Structures are given as C-alpha cells and as structure tokens.
Amino acid sequence: MTDSKLEKLIKTKKQSKVNVIIVVLVIGFIVLIACQLIFFGLEIQERTQTTSTVRDGTAGTGSGDITLTADDIVLVSCSDDDLTDAVAAVRRSVVNIDVAGGDVGSANARKGPPLTFDMPSTAALAANEETLGSGVIVDARGYILTCYHLIKDYPNVSVTVFSSSSVRQIYKANVVDVDIANDLAVLKIESDRPLPVAKLANSDMVRVTDTILTIGSPFGFEHTVTGGIISDNKRSIVIGNTVYEDMFQTDAAVNRGSAGGALINGEGQVVGVNTAIASPSGYFTGVSFAIPINKARPLLLKAIDG
C-alpha cells in the first residue's frame, strides 16, 4: 500500500516536470512569434518612411529616414546627350567609299547632289553615282570594313576620310580580303598618321527594341545620321540567290550610299554594318538590314592579323 502511494507520488512529480517543460516551450514559442511580428512591423515602418522620403525629397522625423536630393538620383535612360556622345565617338571613323576618279589628297566637303524644289527629286538622286557607299575604320593603320557588294564590280575605289566637318582626305584603297557569304570586305589605305578607329561591340548582346543609330552618306550627303530601333535581331533574308541569316532588321533610314556604314548602339560602339533595304521603289520604306559585327570578326582577324 505504501509502495503504491510512493509510486503514484513519483509519477505525479514526473508528470509535473513534463507539464512545466511543455508550458515553458509554449511560452517561448509565443514570445518568439511576438518578437518576429514586432521586428516585421518596424521594418515595414522603416520602408514606408524611406519611400516617403524618396518621393518628396525631404527628411522625416524618424531615425531610419533617408534623404535623397536630385544629385543622388540617377535615371537610367538614353537621353539626347547620350546619342550625341555616341555619334561623336564614331562619326570620324566612318568613311565614304567612292569610284576612283578624283585626285588623291585634300578636298572640301561635298554639298550632295543637285536638287530641285520639285518633289520627289528622284532624277537628281539617281544621277549621283559618285558615292558607292560607306565604310568603317577598324584599325588605325588604315583598315576599313565595308560591304562586298559595293566594291565587287569596281577594281579601283577610293576612300574619303573626314578630318572635320569641312575638310576631307581622299586615299586610293586596296582590297585586302573579302567574305562573300556575309557580304563583307576589308580595304586598306596608306595614311601618314593614325586614323580614328571605331569601337566594336558584342553584337550578340543586341536585343529587339534596342535604340540604334546609323552613319553613312545616303545619295552623297556625307556623314548623315539616322536613328531607330532593332526590329528583329535574327532575321533571315534572301538577296539574289544568297540567304543571309541572323541579320539585324531596323527601322532606321538607310538609302543608297548608306550601305557599308556603321550601325551603332547608344554607347557609340559598332554593332553592325548597314547592307540592304526592303523596298519596291529602291528607296527607304521603313525596313533596313545590317550585318551583325560579330560576323565580321573572323574576316578582320584574317585580314589584319593574318
């Protein structure tokens, strides 16, 4: 009898200890949840205060407020100044590819073909056969990238390099190498000074809707800049019997004389070489194509370093 009561007493004490442990665990759990809720509430309050500060640019009364001024906020966008800098970075490295006929040496800038006030001036534009197209200086020693179709029928071509808006230098050019499959050619001129070089971008990074600019000499109007976006970055086109794959399609104005010129991004780096337009009339109608610059890299390595 006595033993039975003792056993019950021991069991009761053990159960009490277990109950105490359970109660302690429950209370600890409740305290933990409460702390997390308090911390979460403080964090939300701090974020709200910071957001309010960013909106009105003034400081609040809490210690967690952050004051931002106009100088502290940078808007990521492509401004007019960015495009101006982009053009300035590459414009002097874009050249004219001409039919050799003029004297080699210094010359004044052309004024373009003669026009009339009658619209359109198609006869005057069609009569301008002096400018074949454009090219891009890719090496300071005088290597120039252009389109193969511009020079394939002309054994003698000349290149016009622009020293300023009014002064240009004409050089005789030699064909170093060509890539017919990609409509590319490398020319070489001999200059007594290093020439301005365009920076080449990674054209694999170009995305649809990216802002682009073109620089060329449409109808002989030298160093004309046009702009648009990348309409497609993987377009396949057929010219004659040749298929050109993974071309850039843009809505930037490209006309005769623009082919071979630079297609550049907002940082002034060449992403492509203008080559063709889709048009029933032969004049720009809103669809132009460019060769991604990465397609030219094997030819450039072979022609320059080979």
C-alpha positions as CSV (number, residue, x, y, z in Angstrom):
1,M,0.0,0.0,0.0
2,T,2.8,2.4,1.0
3,D,4.8,1.5,-2.1
4,S,1.8,2.1,-4.3
5,K,1.3,5.6,-2.9
6,L,5.0,6.3,-3.3
7,E,4.9,5.2,-7.0
8,K,1.9,7.4,-7.6
9,L,3.7,10.4,-6.0
10,I,6.8,9.8,-8.2
11,K,4.7,9.6,-11.3
12,T,2.9,12.8,-10.3
13,K,6.1,14.7,-9.9
14,K,7.5,13.4,-13.2
15,Q,4.3,14.5,-15.0
16,S,4.5,17.9,-13.3
17,K,8.0,18.3,-14.7
18,V,6.9,17.4,-18.1
19,N,4.0,19.8,-17.9
20,V,6.3,22.6,-16.8
21,I,8.6,21.9,-19.8
22,I,5.7,22.0,-22.2
23,V,4.4,25.3,-20.7
24,V,7.9,26.8,-21.0
25,L,8.2,25.7,-24.6
26,V,4.8,27.1,-25.4
27,I,5.6,30.4,-23.8
28,G,9.0,30.6,-25.6
29,F,7.3,29.9,-28.9
30,I,4.7,32.6,-28.2
31,V,7.5,35.1,-27.3
32,L,9.4,34.2,-30.5
33,I,6.4,34.8,-32.7
34,A,5.7,38.1,-30.9
35,C,9.3,39.2,-31.5
36,Q,9.1,38.4,-35.1
37,L,5.9,40.3,-35.5
38,I,7.4,43.3,-33.8
39,F,10.5,43.2,-35.9
40,F,8.5,42.9,-39.1
41,G,6.3,45.8,-38.1
42,L,9.4,48.0,-37.5
43,E,10.9,47.0,-40.9
44,I,7.6,47.9,-42.7
45,Q,7.5,51.2,-40.9
46,E,11.1,52.0,-41.9
47,R,10.5,51.1,-45.5
48,T,7.4,53.3,-45.5
49,Q,9.4,56.2,-44.1
50,T,12.2,55.7,-46.7
51,T,9.7,55.5,-49.6
52,S,8.1,58.7,-48.4
53,T,11.4,60.4,-48.2
54,V,12.3,59.4,-51.8
55,R,9.0,60.7,-53.1
56,D,9.2,64.2,-51.7
57,G,13.0,64.5,-51.3
58,T,12.7,65.7,-47.7
59,A,13.7,64.2,-44.4
60,G,11.2,62.8,-41.9
61,T,11.5,62.7,-38.1
62,G,12.4,59.0,-37.7
63,S,16.0,57.9,-37.3
64,G,15.6,55.5,-40.2
65,D,14.7,58.2,-42.8
66,I,17.0,58.6,-45.8
67,T,17.2,62.0,-47.5
68,L,17.8,61.9,-51.3
69,T,18.5,65.0,-53.3
70,A,18.3,65.4,-57.1
71,D,22.0,64.8,-57.4
72,D,21.6,61.4,-55.6
73,I,19.0,60.1,-58.1
74,V,20.2,58.8,-61.4
75,L,17.6,57.9,-64.1
76,V,18.7,55.1,-66.3
77,S,17.7,56.2,-69.8
78,C,19.0,57.1,-73.2
79,S,19.0,60.9,-73.4
80,D,19.6,63.2,-76.3
81,D,23.1,63.9,-74.8
82,D,23.9,60.2,-74.8
83,L,23.0,59.9,-78.5
84,T,25.1,63.0,-79.3
85,D,28.1,61.5,-77.5
86,A,27.5,58.1,-79.2
87,V,27.7,59.8,-82.7
88,A,30.7,61.9,-81.7
89,A,32.6,58.8,-80.6
90,V,32.3,57.0,-84.0
91,R,31.5,59.6,-86.7
92,R,35.1,60.4,-87.8
93,S,35.8,56.7,-88.3
94,V,33.0,56.4,-90.9
95,V,34.3,57.0,-94.4
96,N,33.0,57.3,-97.9
97,I,33.7,54.5,-100.5
98,D,33.8,56.2,-103.9
99,V,34.5,55.4,-107.5
100,A,38.2,56.3,-108.1
101,G,38.3,59.3,-110.4
102,G,39.1,62.3,-108.3
103,D,42.6,63.4,-107.3
104,V,44.1,61.8,-104.2
105,G,44.7,64.4,-101.4
106,S,42.8,67.0,-99.5
107,A,39.4,68.2,-100.7
108,N,36.5,70.3,-99.5
109,A,33.3,68.6,-98.3
110,R,30.7,67.8,-100.9
111,K,27.3,69.5,-100.8
112,G,25.5,66.5,-102.0
113,P,23.7,66.0,-105.4
114,P,21.9,69.0,-107.1
115,L,18.3,69.1,-106.2
116,T,15.2,71.0,-107.2
117,F,12.1,72.0,-105.3
118,D,10.0,69.6,-107.3
119,M,9.2,66.5,-105.2
120,P,10.5,64.0,-105.4
121,S,13.9,64.8,-106.8
122,T,14.4,61.3,-108.0
123,A,16.2,62.2,-111.2
124,A,18.9,64.2,-109.3
125,L,19.3,61.5,-106.7
126,A,19.5,58.7,-109.2
127,A,22.2,60.6,-111.2
128,N,24.5,60.7,-108.2
129,E,26.8,57.8,-109.0
130,E,30.0,59.1,-107.4
131,T,29.4,57.7,-103.9
132,L,29.3,53.9,-103.8
133,G,28.7,53.7,-100.1
134,S,30.3,53.9,-96.7
135,G,32.8,52.1,-94.6
136,V,34.2,52.0,-91.0
137,I,37.8,52.3,-90.0
138,V,38.5,49.4,-87.7
139,D,42.3,49.8,-87.4
140,A,44.4,53.0,-87.0
141,R,46.8,51.7,-89.7
142,G,44.1,52.2,-92.4
143,Y,42.0,49.0,-92.4
144,I,38.4,49.7,-93.3
145,L,35.4,47.4,-93.1
146,T,32.6,47.7,-95.7
147,C,30.2,45.7,-97.8
148,Y,31.5,43.4,-100.5
149,H,28.7,44.2,-103.0
150,L,29.8,47.8,-103.1
151,I,33.3,47.1,-104.4
152,K,32.9,43.8,-106.3
153,D,32.4,45.5,-109.7
154,Y,35.0,48.2,-109.2
155,P,38.7,47.3,-109.3
156,N,39.6,50.9,-108.4
157,V,38.0,52.6,-105.4
158,S,38.9,55.5,-103.3
159,V,38.2,56.2,-99.6
160,T,37.3,59.6,-98.2
161,V,38.3,60.2,-94.6
162,F,36.9,63.2,-92.7
163,S,39.2,65.3,-90.6
164,S,36.5,67.8,-89.8
165,S,33.1,68.9,-91.0
166,S,34.7,70.8,-93.9
167,V,38.0,69.0,-94.6
168,R,38.4,65.6,-96.0
169,Q,41.2,63.5,-97.3
170,I,41.0,61.1,-100.3
171,Y,43.0,57.9,-100.5
172,K,43.4,55.2,-103.0
173,A,42.2,51.9,-101.5
174,N,43.2,48.3,-102.0
175,V,41.1,45.3,-101.3
176,V,42.8,43.1,-98.6
177,D,40.2,40.3,-98.2
178,V,36.5,39.6,-98.7
179,D,33.8,37.4,-97.1
180,I,31.3,36.9,-100.0
181,A,29.0,34.8,-97.9
182,N,28.5,37.6,-95.4
183,D,28.8,40.5,-97.9
184,L,31.8,41.9,-96.2
185,A,35.1,43.3,-97.4
186,V,38.3,44.8,-95.9
187,L,40.0,47.7,-97.6
188,K,43.4,49.2,-96.8
189,I,44.6,52.8,-97.3
190,E,48.0,54.3,-96.6
191,S,48.0,57.2,-94.2
192,D,50.9,59.1,-92.8
193,R,49.1,59.4,-89.4
194,P,47.0,57.1,-87.2
195,L,43.3,57.2,-88.2
196,P,40.3,57.4,-85.9
197,V,39.0,53.9,-85.0
198,A,35.5,52.8,-84.2
199,K,35.0,50.6,-81.2
200,L,33.3,47.3,-81.9
201,A,30.6,46.0,-79.6
202,N,29.4,42.4,-78.9
203,S,26.5,42.1,-81.4
204,D,25.3,39.0,-79.6
205,M,24.0,41.3,-76.8
206,V,21.8,43.3,-79.1
207,R,18.1,42.9,-78.3
208,V,14.9,43.7,-80.1
209,T,13.8,47.4,-79.4
210,D,17.3,48.5,-78.6
211,T,17.9,52.1,-79.8
212,I,20.4,52.3,-82.7
213,L,21.9,54.9,-85.0
214,T,23.3,54.7,-88.5
215,I,26.0,56.8,-90.1
216,G,26.6,56.9,-93.8
217,S,26.3,59.0,-96.9
218,P,22.9,58.5,-98.5
219,F,22.8,59.9,-102.0
220,G,26.1,61.6,-101.3
221,F,25.0,63.6,-98.3
222,E,28.1,62.9,-96.2
223,H,28.0,61.7,-92.6
224,T,24.3,61.6,-92.4
225,V,23.0,60.2,-89.0
226,T,19.6,58.4,-88.8
227,G,18.0,56.6,-85.9
228,G,15.6,53.9,-85.0
229,I,15.3,50.6,-83.1
230,I,16.2,47.0,-83.6
231,S,13.0,45.5,-85.1
232,D,14.4,42.0,-85.2
233,N,17.8,40.5,-84.3
234,K,17.6,37.1,-86.0
235,R,16.1,37.9,-89.5
236,S,16.8,35.8,-92.5
237,I,16.7,37.5,-95.9
238,V,17.3,36.4,-99.5
239,I,19.2,38.7,-101.9
240,G,19.6,37.2,-105.3
241,N,20.3,33.6,-104.7
242,T,22.0,34.1,-101.4
243,V,20.5,33.6,-98.0
244,Y,21.8,35.8,-95.2
245,E,20.8,34.6,-91.8
246,D,20.7,36.2,-88.3
247,M,20.6,39.7,-89.7
248,F,19.5,42.8,-87.8
249,Q,16.3,44.4,-89.1
250,T,15.9,48.1,-88.2
251,D,13.6,50.9,-89.0
252,A,16.5,53.4,-89.3
253,A,16.6,55.2,-92.7
254,V,19.1,53.6,-95.0
255,N,19.4,54.6,-98.6
256,R,22.0,54.2,-101.5
257,G,25.3,55.5,-100.1
258,S,24.5,54.3,-96.6
259,A,25.5,50.6,-97.2
260,G,28.7,49.7,-95.5
261,G,28.2,52.4,-92.9
262,A,28.1,51.9,-89.2
263,L,25.1,50.7,-87.2
264,I,25.9,51.8,-83.6
265,N,24.4,51.5,-80.2
266,G,23.8,54.2,-77.6
267,E,27.4,54.0,-76.4
268,G,28.9,54.8,-79.8
269,Q,30.0,51.2,-80.5
270,V,29.5,49.5,-83.8
271,V,27.0,46.6,-83.6
272,G,26.5,46.1,-87.3
273,V,27.2,47.1,-90.9
274,N,24.3,48.5,-92.9
275,T,23.8,46.4,-96.1
276,A,20.3,46.4,-97.6
277,I,16.7,47.6,-97.6
278,A,13.4,46.0,-98.4
279,S,11.7,48.4,-100.9
280,P,9.8,48.1,-104.2
281,S,11.0,51.5,-105.2
282,G,14.7,51.3,-104.3
283,Y,14.3,53.9,-101.7
284,F,13.9,53.5,-97.9
285,T,10.3,52.5,-96.9
286,G,10.9,51.6,-93.2
287,V,12.8,48.3,-93.3
288,S,16.5,48.1,-93.4
289,F,19.1,45.4,-92.6
290,A,22.5,45.2,-91.1
291,I,25.2,42.6,-90.8
292,P,26.0,41.9,-87.0
293,I,29.5,43.0,-86.3
294,N,30.4,39.6,-84.8
295,K,30.1,38.1,-88.3
296,A,32.9,40.3,-89.4
297,R,35.4,39.4,-86.6
298,P,36.8,36.3,-88.4
299,L,37.4,38.3,-91.6
300,L,39.0,41.1,-89.6
301,L,41.4,38.8,-87.7
302,K,42.4,37.2,-91.0
303,A,42.9,40.4,-92.9
304,I,44.6,42.5,-90.2
305,D,46.5,39.9,-88.1
306,G,46.6,37.0,-90.5
